[in-house]
């Protein structure tokens, strides 16, 4: 035997999910645009196909973008590893 559902307004039932989905889409959209810009600037269709010779260029691009988008965050990028361990 099933319990009857409690009456709820459609707006109250859907708004938290809609808000979460909209925020998630905005975040994914931002990172998608940023990643697309990285690939376009470096001339590669995806990061996994980045030539080894462009690795330093990619790191410099990331540093510039971090400084541009997060100017007051000293931890926007972690420190680089200087040598292989």
C-alpha positions in Angstrom: 0.0 0.0 0.0 1.4 3.3 -1.0 1.4 6.5 1.1 -0.3 9.5 -0.5 2.1 12.3 -1.5 2.0 15.5 0.5 0.7 18.4 -1.5 3.4 20.7 -2.6 3.4 23.6 -5.0 5.2 22.9 -8.3 7.4 25.9 -7.8 8.6 24.9 -4.3 9.2 21.4 -5.5 11.3 22.3 -8.5 13.2 25.5 -7.6 16.1 24.0 -5.6 16.9 21.6 -8.3 16.6 24.2 -11.0 18.9 26.5 -9.1 21.5 23.8 -8.6 21.3 22.8 -12.3 21.6 26.4 -13.5 24.6 27.0 -11.3 26.2 23.8 -12.5 25.6 24.7 -16.1 27.2 28.1 -15.6 30.2 26.6 -14.0 30.6 24.0 -16.7 30.1 26.7 -19.3 32.8 28.8 -17.8 35.3 26.0 -17.7 34.3 24.8 -21.1 35.0 28.3 -22.6 38.3 28.5 -20.7 39.4 25.1 -21.9 38.4 25.9 -25.5 40.4 29.1 -25.3 43.4 27.2 -24.1 43.2 24.7 -26.9 42.6 27.4 -29.5 45.5 29.5 -28.3 47.9 26.5 -28.3 46.6 25.1 -31.5 45.6 21.6 -30.2 42.2 19.9 -30.4 42.5 18.6 -26.8 45.0 18.8 -23.9 45.9 15.2 -24.2 47.3 15.9 -27.7 49.4 18.8 -26.6 53.0 18.4 -28.0 55.7 18.2 -25.4 57.3 21.2 -26.9 54.3 23.4 -26.0 54.1 22.3 -22.4 56.0 25.3 -21.1 53.8 27.5 -23.2 50.7 25.9 -21.7 51.9 26.5 -18.2 52.7 30.1 -19.0 49.2 30.5 -20.4 47.7 29.1 -17.3 49.7 31.4 -15.1 48.6 34.4 -17.1 44.9 33.4 -17.0 45.1 32.7 -13.2 46.6 36.2 -12.7 43.9 37.7 -14.9 40.9 35.9 -13.4 42.1 35.6 -9.8 44.5 38.6 -9.2 44.2 38.5 -5.4 44.7 34.8 -5.0 48.4 33.8 -4.5 47.4 30.2 -4.4 45.6 30.3 -7.8 48.3 28.0 -9.2 50.3 25.6 -7.1 54.1 26.0 -7.2 55.9 24.2 -10.0 58.0 21.1 -9.4 61.6 22.1 -10.3 63.0 18.6 -10.9 61.9 15.1 -11.3 61.8 13.3 -8.0 
